[in-house]
Amino acid sequence: MQRRSFIHYAASSCLGVTALPALAEQQGKKAKARSVISIFFSGGLTHLDTFDPKPEAGAGIVGKGGAIDTNVDGIQIGQHFPRLAQQMDKIALIRNMNSTQGAHEQGRYFMRTAYSMRSNIQHPTVGSWSSRLRKAAASTSLPSYVSIAAPNEHPGQGFLDASHAPLPIADPAEGLRNATRRRGTTEKAFLQQLALREKLDAKLQQGFSANRSVQAYETLLKEAVSLMGSKDLAAFDIGRESRATHELYGADSFGKGALLARRLVQHGVGFVDLDYGGLDWHDDLFERAELALPVIDQALAALLHDLNTTGLLETTLVTISTEFGRTPLINENAGRDHYPQAFSTFMAGAGVKGGFVHGETDATGSEVIGKTTTAGDFNATIGHLAGLPWEKEIFSSTRRPFKLSGKSGRPIQEILA
Amino acid sequence: MRVLLLLFSLSVHDLAAEALPLQEVKRQAKVLEAHLPKIGQPVDDATFLRRAYLTIIGRIPTAEEASAFHQKTNSQRRSDLIETLVSSPGHASHMFNFWADLLRLQTGKDQHGLGWHLYIREFTRQDVPYDRFVREMLTATGHATRNKAVGYYLRDRNMLLDNVSNTAQVFLGQQIGCAQCHDHPFDDVSQLEYYQFAGFSSGLIYRSQLAQQKVQKTVKELLDSQKVFGKERRQEGRKMRRDLRSLFQRMNRDEVFHTGTLKNQLKLPHDYAYSDAKPGDRLEPAVYFGKQPLSHDRDGFAKWLTSSDNPYFTRVLVNRLWNEVYGQPLYPNLDDWSETPSPETERVLLRLEEVAKTAEFRIRDILRVLYHSRLFEARAVAESVPEGSLISGPVLRRMSGEQLHDSLLTLQKGNVDAHENEALTARWKAVSAHVSDLLGSSPEELLQRDEFIDANAGRLRELQQTARKNGQLARKFRTEGESEQARRHQRLAREARQERMELMKASRMAPTMQMMGRNVAKKARSLRISERATPLGAGSLLRRFGGSDRSIPCSSHSRPSVPQLLTLLNGHEIHQMTNDRTYYGSRMKGRSAGAKLEHVFLSLYARKPSVEEQNFCLPMLDQKGGELLLTRSILSSQSFLFIQ
């Protein structure tokens, strides 16, 4: 292997992901979003009780739900989102989402990848697509794509090279695991360990210097050691945030995740996935909503407020998505079931109109009126805002062509600022 | 006694005839060697030992195992070692991972996933002939508790076409997935041919016929005994069926059956765009290469696919096994045989096909030929050779996630290769008992069960709410530092959960297991990966090191990443190794520095330290924390991580 290509290989394996600065630097002026925070709600977020309330639709549909005004005239959202209501001027609601997948696993997969789930190929998430589609240029030890609290079935890089996989952070409070010396290990002992390791490997290094993997491990070891002492590591440590900031985001793990996402973006990470689950409310929906939605409200509002105050919102796109909506008609167990025909998502920040509603559903939130927005459109919009060639076809190892935008997704022109 | 034993072994092993005699294996290995133009110099004993353990049983040897081998001086010692390892439980465990990755086994998929897990485990343990294993799966129908092999179809529940594409890829090395939607752009398979190919499996229904029949029979008997007739009978019957069906909901997901009715046959898709047929056409099943199967059903298809006349079945298998043993496939693409192999490769492939036939498709015997060949003893090569040429020795490679996990486990616990996960077997028993119980219940019993569930539905929901609410409050108070309040709510949540569980148990709604307590999870962590429910979580050590997520065939990898290095440098998995509670650490206690050093090297590198290594390592063992330092240095070294 050529020396040059080797260096590239090693660098691109750093942290298991391509080490790249935020998006816009390589994409030129076209890109509005240098960074993307993509929030995903597993279980199926109830659209009627959150972003598409229908207070006039009758008791069988409204139940114990209610709507409140926002800081934008004429836009109402669910009663459990009072803080988010004060951030509405930054948000473009998308109320005409439509999917064909009504089961959890399939629904999540479809919304994340814009392709139907198959058992002989796995498709990449938008984060991995953006890692793949960006022009390469390495300058930081930080990864370009981090996932926070991602569930096991998160599709990650799909058929793309493993270097486009997200760096997973399981617990936002814990941050990047194993990134510091263990307590009780002195610096001297650590250096001694490194020196000894080198001696032990001398023979293998000599005999197998041509092996790509051996060399990559050698390089990555140095990267790992330099990361341990690096200032960049602070990006993963929400412990450095003030008490006031922690209080702003809330004590729940979702709030901590949102705070970590903000820190990562602030330090130049290009793409962050944040997952939150437990919204599959087939029964007792209103009691559950009362407990869970305020957590979401606080964290999302804090994130938008915080990004806005620090000026980061201009270059950061925040999106929320979910696997499907929930049935407008309340079922016999006071819950709502899966409903892919119509549901809501939103985008906010870089390049997106604030205080805007795109699309609408009928009087009961059951059917989309007019044009629908698909997972492909949603992803294409992110791609467009991040300045990525979202229409570019990439071939899988099975020699089939795939795109960030799915089969036929197009950016949602109406919400672009 | 002898007779009894013989009878017993016959009943268990009637599937697999006796293994090939060693003499025959060695003869086959010799013939194979004659087809390999260049074989490197043999490696030293220590390298061979480590390679053999990792390649054959998927872990490093313990210090005792290593030392026992090094004490041997007879010329047969390597061959003896191979034979011992091949027949040990560790080999079945290692090969289980190979098949689970290829077949995308997900233990937690409904109940059939667990059944399939056990089925694949039996296949690797008993060395059932491969062609038979594949035929059994491809022709399987029925409920998983009656035939565990249905896991193959149920893995792709309601995705028959995907399942067919995987069948073609996994067993025949054919990429036909594209033709599912349109004519294959590069290969010769058209969409029409794809549908003809899939046609053999047409008519599969993914739900329980047993349950359906039981409900029908029960309703009829109940209506008869209650003397309900006429219009009322229809109405009442419908209501009863609906009620009863809920009892069978769970079991309904674990069965696949075949129907000959026309309505359920595979049709061309509604957007079929070519002129050779019309959308919605039903096609006669046909294969697009080789001789046509004798019958137009799954039976005919399975026989055709696994026949030794099939041009791909055997070579795709031996190529996978070659790759597994030597670290690089013979024919470059394991899953896509669209090119013609080079003449050198072709000769070896033909030879290996002969080996497979002689071994009657017993994987263990095919592998034995590969292990006993001189190529397995040869010096490792640094790089994969260009496509089409042959290697002179195994390719240097990083341990797989499974090998690393099981090696670290061995350091912690010693040899645990034979330890079984009792929880898996216990759960499967409970699942089977639940199904038998349902099917064996009288109409009145079923009705009672349904009524009991209905009567307690409200209470069950209430308990769930209580548990949830208190759980949430406990979390809230904990984050606020109010630990007493947190504990109180936690207790309330636990009580509600317990009562709910008792109620569920009484209602017999779901399979119930003997409570095995908290030890189950802890015990599972002391087991080899093959005994764990798969796939493991994305944050696990296994997955960090490229362990398969079981989403598509062969999704495991050994690519490096910084989190891996951070784990090796700072992870607790490494750090805890020298404490007194581990197998490895406890054996250092009270020994001299020299003896400790030997133990460390034998345990981790399967060899004794060289004089030079003694010189720079011994002083270290005198300093405080020296054992830990040395251990961590070795565990983060490439000489540990790589298999030479």
Interface residues (C-beta under 8 A of the other chain):
Chain A: S13 C14 L15 G16 V17 R118 S119 N120 I121 Q122 A150 P151 N152 E153 H154 P155 A162 S163 L167 P168 A170 L176 R177 N178 A179 T180 R181 R182 T185 A189 F190 Q192 Q193 L194 L196 R197 K199 L200 D201 K203 L204 Q205 G207 F208 S209 A210 N211 R212 S213 V214 A216 Y217 E218 L220 L221 E223 A224 V225 L227 M228 A251 D252 D283 D284 E287 R288 L291 N333 T398 R399 R400
Chain B: R104 R155 D156 M159 D162 N163 S165 N166 Q169 Q175 G177 C178 P185 F186 D336 A380 A382 E383 L396 R397 R398 R461 Q465 R468 K469 Q472 K476 T479 E480 P535 G537 A538 G539 G546 D549 S551 I552 P553 S555 H557 S558 R559 P560 S561 V562 P563 Q564 L565 L566 T567 L569 N570 G571 H572 H575 E613 F616 C617 M620 G625 L629 L630 R632 S633 I634 S636 S637 Q638 S639 L641 F642 Q644
